[in-house]
Amino acid sequence: MNPPNPTTVAASPPETPPSRRAIRLPKDRHAIVDNFFRFQSLFGLVAVFLIAIAVSPSRNGENVFLSSGNLANIVRAVSEIGIIAVGMTFVILIGGIDLSVGAVLGLAAVGSATLMVDSGLGIVPTVLIVLFIGTAFGATQGAIVARIGIQSFIVTLAGLQAARGIARMWSGGLGIPIAYGEGPQEAPEAFSLLSGSINGVLPVPALIFLAIGVGALLVLRSTAFARHVYAIGGNEKAARLSGVPVRRVRVTVFAISGLLAALAGIIHAGQLNQGSPNDGAGYELDAIAAVVIGGTSLAGGSGSMGGTIAGALLLGILNNILALNNIDANVQLVVKGLVIVAAAALQRLRPRIA
Amino acid sequence: MRYARRAITILTLTALALTTGCSVEKDGGDNGTDASAQCGGGKDFLIGMSQANNAEPYRQVMNDDVSTAAKAVPGFRVVVSDAAQDNSKQVADVENFLSQGINLLIISPNEAKPLTAVVKKAYDQGIPVIVLDRKVEGDAYTAFIGGDNVAIGKAAGEYYAKTLLPQGGKVVEISGLPGSTPAAERAQGFREGIASNPKIEIVATQTAEWLREKGQSVMDAMLKAQPDIDAVYAHNDPMAEGAYLAAKAAGKETAIKFTGIDALPVASGGIKAVEQGRLQATFQYATGGREAIDLAKKILVDCSKDVPKSTTLGTMQITKDNAAQAYTELGGKQ
């Protein structure tokens, strides 16, 4: 059987059913308003980008914000959070949440360092094992959510503690430095390319984020899996009654989140030349913020991957321009909080106007 | 559910292909290579201060010391960033400083290994780098300034041996986070310091992980286990204050003497605790903020090429006699 109303859920984000009041609006005005909210995060991104150019300090007559080195720094800095946020979007779309991703990132960073430095494994087996660990961790959480029916908030809160604990036990509580070379206790030199750039312009982590983002965007646009995800988030009971394999989709979604958190952890270890069990603390909150700014509803069922990517970039530009203008660190926290609330408030306005 | 499986396969393959397959070159020190401005008097200099974690009072005081000292040098402007204990954030902070074109970098690294590369990048661009308190690996920096925890522990031990307990007595030690270098060094130095007085005995050692509240609960337990404690040697002031509170609750705060380490010139710091009689003494762990600006002045204004690669800061013993004076001298606000 088909999920309910497949044409609506296939679009991203799905349009809310037009209310009586919306129908009375002139047709073109309705379209403009609707499109504004639909691409809210993209408009936000463009606006923040333009503001950043305007308020950027200049150096030797050059706009510091627009310099290629600075733009590269921005995309490099957001790539880990961005990759995690892509996975988080799937989870939030089914009405769940994954609080374990920051800790899984730490666990993956420790795993990458230990397997290469202490166990002497090559890059490919290390990456495979670490990605498997992340996927299995996520799938286990998904299975607990789906089979036992505990809320994902609680399951992944427990998962956060467990992943952090495992990372500390595995590493002995201290960061494991990664030295490169051929000898024992040394990681293959190629792993350090994760901190490199292509032609000195596009940082490798940003390229990975871009690829993952585009891949997820395509998956969410045109697969039956995506329709199932939206259907579960919109109305789980209706989805189940129309034949959506709710449990399997749940497990899959958490597995994707775990997989991408582990991938971000591998990149983290490559960028910092260290696997520290304490790294990634609070990253889950930044990822959730990116998803929310991207216009995805925490209630599930509505949102888009493009929004999340724009949301992550917006946060990165915001962090960068605040730093370039030397805004006090405490003020920066307040500004970020206000932006998140503003994005969520815009979302609340949407069904009333559009 | 083959769609789900397909989706996850696509994502895995993309991830794998990207992490393993691509051939790229490692980053060199590229952008913004107009190096530091020419040194000399009467010029303006921008100094970036990259702090590991503003939430620790010691590091907040370090920032204040840097800012205050820099105000006294004409032409110096300091910008401060806070990495909030996140290595990635601190790397980005330094990158942002480089984009802005700082003339000198002062950094107190969160951890050595992850910050080494970005510090080297700055240094290779010709920007002088002063590393404070915690080191980075290798020698791609201009100067390191830090305290000597063994010497501080030893000074505390000698104070116990000669002044606090000349007739000997039972001491309990409340130590910092296990595995941390300062905790190990403050313990080692103390034992060297009390060696001259064999009548002093360390009857118990417990960790309170640098925290005031843990100092209190650890002391609660030790008061029950050890009936006649003469003094408490705590590895920092907050733990000493916590232990004092526990003793006070048991009515033993006058019978036991307390000492700490750090001596921060802030209202909640150890100097005030000594002045107000809760602690007998505390030993300063200097931030190096003022010394960093002195060095920066030598490098940028005086064009000195010959600055010491490593500076070890001394300590100051603070007792009731000099507490008020030390508080003002170290820049504390009344």
Boltz contact constraints between the chains, C-beta under 6 A:
constraints:
  - contact:
      token1: [A, 59]
      token2: [B, 101]
      max_distance: 6.0
  - contact:
      token1: [A, 64]
      token2: [B, 99]
      max_distance: 6.0
  - contact:
      token1: [A, 69]
      token2: [B, 31]
      max_distance: 6.0
  - contact:
      token1: [A, 70]
      token2: [B, 99]
      max_distance: 6.0
  - contact:
      token1: [A, 73]
      token2: [B, 95]
      max_distance: 6.0
  - contact:
      token1: [A, 77]
      token2: [B, 92]
      max_distance: 6.0
  - contact:
      token1: [A, 123]
      token2: [B, 20]
      max_distance: 6.0
  - contact:
      token1: [A, 124]
      token2: [B, 20]
      max_distance: 6.0
  - contact:
      token1: [A, 127]
      token2: [B, 19]
      max_distance: 6.0
  - contact:
      token1: [A, 127]
      token2: [B, 20]
      max_distance: 6.0
  - contact:
      token1: [A, 175]
      token2: [B, 111]
      max_distance: 6.0
  - contact:
      token1: [A, 177]
      token2: [B, 113]
      max_distance: 6.0
  - contact:
      token1: [A, 193]
      token2: [B, 24]
      max_distance: 6.0
  - contact:
      token1: [A, 196]
      token2: [B, 24]
      max_distance: 6.0
  - contact:
      token1: [A, 196]
      token2: [B, 25]
      max_distance: 6.0
  - contact:
      token1: [A, 196]
      token2: [B, 26]
      max_distance: 6.0
  - contact:
      token1: [A, 196]
      token2: [B, 27]
      max_distance: 6.0
  - contact:
      token1: [A, 197]
      token2: [B, 27]
      max_distance: 6.0
  - contact:
      token1: [A, 198]
      token2: [B, 24]
      max_distance: 6.0
  - contact:
      token1: [A, 200]
      token2: [B, 30]
      max_distance: 6.0
  - contact:
      token1: [A, 204]
      token2: [B, 24]
      max_distance: 6.0
  - contact:
      token1: [A, 208]
      token2: [B, 18]
      max_distance: 6.0
  - contact:
      token1: [A, 211]
      token2: [B, 14]
      max_distance: 6.0
  - contact:
      token1: [A, 211]
      token2: [B, 18]
      max_distance: 6.0
  - contact:
      token1: [A, 215]
      token2: [B, 10]
      max_distance: 6.0
  - contact:
      token1: [A, 215]
      token2: [B, 14]
      max_distance: 6.0
  - contact:
      token1: [A, 219]
      token2: [B, 7]
      max_distance: 6.0
  - contact:
      token1: [A, 223]
      token2: [B, 3]
      max_distance: 6.0
  - contact:
      token1: [A, 224]
      token2: [B, 3]
      max_distance: 6.0
  - contact:
      token1: [A, 225]
      token2: [B, 3]
      max_distance: 6.0
  - contact:
      token1: [A, 225]
      token2: [B, 4]
      max_distance: 6.0
  - contact:
      token1: [A, 225]
      token2: [B, 7]
      max_distance: 6.0
  - contact:
      token1: [A, 245]
      token2: [B, 1]
      max_distance: 6.0
  - contact:
      token1: [A, 248]
      token2: [B, 1]
      max_distance: 6.0
  - contact:
      token1: [A, 252]
      token2: [B, 4]
      max_distance: 6.0
  - contact:
      token1: [A, 256]
      token2: [B, 8]
      max_distance: 6.0
  - contact:
      token1: [A, 263]
      token2: [B, 15]
      max_distance: 6.0
  - contact:
      token1: [A, 272]
      token2: [B, 87]
      max_distance: 6.0
  - contact:
      token1: [A, 272]
      token2: [B, 114]
      max_distance: 6.0
  - contact:
      token1: [A, 273]
      token2: [B, 113]
      max_distance: 6.0
  - contact:
      token1: [A, 274]
      token2: [B, 113]
      max_distance: 6.0
  - contact:
      token1: [A, 274]
      token2: [B, 114]
      max_distance: 6.0
  - contact:
      token1: [A, 323]
      token2: [B, 96]
      max_distance: 6.0
  - contact:
      token1: [A, 324]
      token2: [B, 96]
      max_distance: 6.0
  - contact:
      token1: [A, 326]
      token2: [B, 79]
      max_distance: 6.0
  - contact:
      token1: [A, 329]
      token2: [B, 82]
      max_distance: 6.0
